[in-house]
Amino acid sequence: MRKNSVGWFEIYVDDINRAKGFYERVFEVKLERLESMAPGLELWSFPGDMDSYGIGGALVQMAGKSAGGNSTLVYFSCADCAVESARVAEAGGVLVREKMSIGQYGFIALAQDTEGNMIGLHSMT
């Protein structure tokens, strides 16, 4: 196995514009449209640098695949997860668990996006 066990993530959504707005607002980033590989497939990539530590990923809307109800939890790295978690509700999501300590591993918060997907926020402070 190479540098990271996971090399990519995808968050499936029902309304790509609503989901894109949520993630851009919470993380204060601009997602970039990726070239579609198949009819009925739309992807918007999170900012990333393939030569740096971490994992890239995208929002995906695909015919026949619904959002939510999955058991995969993606944790987004933050300087202080309390900052991003404070933006969740105003962006249309639900804060499920406020920032909490996980001991020597830092802090996490849990949120539900506009599509019903649970996401994690992680920081060391």
C-alpha positions in Angstrom: 0.0 0.0 0.0 1.2 3.5 -0.8 1.1 6.7 1.3 -2.6 6.6 2.4 -5.0 3.7 2.6 -7.8 5.8 1.1 -7.1 7.6 -2.2 -10.4 9.3 -3.0 -13.9 9.9 -1.5 -17.3 10.5 -3.1 -20.4 11.9 -1.4 -23.5 11.0 -3.3 -26.2 13.7 -3.4 -29.7 14.2 -4.8 -29.5 17.9 -5.5 -26.0 18.8 -6.7 -26.5 22.6 -6.5 -27.9 22.4 -3.0 -25.1 20.1 -1.8 -22.4 22.2 -3.6 -23.7 25.4 -1.9 -23.6 23.6 1.5 -20.0 22.5 1.3 -18.8 25.7 -0.3 -20.4 27.7 2.5 -19.3 25.5 5.4 -15.7 25.1 4.3 -15.4 28.5 2.5 -14.1 26.9 -0.7 -15.0 26.7 -4.4 -15.7 23.3 -5.8 -14.5 22.6 -9.3 -16.6 20.7 -11.9 -14.9 17.6 -13.2 -15.3 16.3 -16.7 -18.3 13.9 -16.8 -17.3 10.3 -17.6 -20.8 9.0 -18.3 -24.3 10.3 -19.1 -26.2 11.2 -15.9 -23.0 11.7 -13.9 -22.0 15.1 -12.5 -19.0 15.6 -10.2 -17.7 18.6 -8.3 -14.3 18.2 -6.8 -13.1 19.6 -3.5 -9.9 21.7 -3.7 -6.8 19.6 -3.4 -3.2 19.0 -4.3 -2.5 15.5 -5.5 1.2 15.9 -4.5 0.4 16.8 -0.9 -0.7 14.8 2.1 -4.4 14.0 2.3 -7.1 12.6 0.2 -9.0 14.2 -2.7 -12.7 13.8 -3.3 -15.9 15.0 -5.0 -19.6 15.4 -4.7 -21.4 13.1 -7.1 -24.9 13.1 -8.6 -25.6 9.9 -10.5 -28.8 8.6 -11.9 -30.1 5.7 -9.8 -27.9 6.4 -6.8 -29.6 8.2 -3.9 -28.0 10.3 -1.2 -27.9 9.5 2.6 -28.4 6.2 4.3 -24.9 5.0 3.9 -22.5 3.9 6.6 -19.4 5.7 5.4 -18.2 8.7 7.4 -15.8 11.1 5.8 -13.9 13.4 8.2 -12.8 16.7 6.9 -9.6 18.2 8.3 -10.0 21.6 10.0 -7.8 24.0 11.9 -10.5 24.2 14.6 -13.6 22.1 13.9 -15.8 24.5 16.0 -15.4 27.1 13.2 -16.9 24.9 10.4 -19.5 23.3 12.7 -20.7 26.8 13.5 -21.5 27.3 9.8 -23.4 24.0 9.3 -26.9 25.1 10.3 -26.8 28.4 8.4 -25.7 26.4 5.3 -28.8 24.2 5.6 -27.4 21.2 7.5 -27.9 19.9 11.0 -25.2 19.9 13.7 -25.5 16.4 15.2 -22.6 16.5 17.7 -20.8 19.7 18.8 -17.0 19.7 19.0 -15.9 17.1 21.5 -12.5 15.8 22.6 -11.2 12.5 21.4 -8.2 12.7 23.7 -4.7 12.6 22.1 -6.3 12.4 18.7 -7.8 15.9 18.9 -11.4 16.9 18.4 -14.4 16.0 16.2 -17.8 17.3 15.4 -20.5 15.5 13.5 -23.0 17.1 11.0 -25.6 16.1 8.5 -25.4 17.8 5.1 -28.4 19.0 3.0 -28.6 15.5 1.4 -28.8 13.5 4.6 -25.2 12.4 4.6 -23.4 12.3 7.9 -19.9 14.0 7.8 -17.2 14.4 10.4 -15.1 17.5 11.1 -11.7 16.9 12.7 -9.1 19.2 14.2 -6.2 18.9 16.6 -7.2 22.0 18.5 
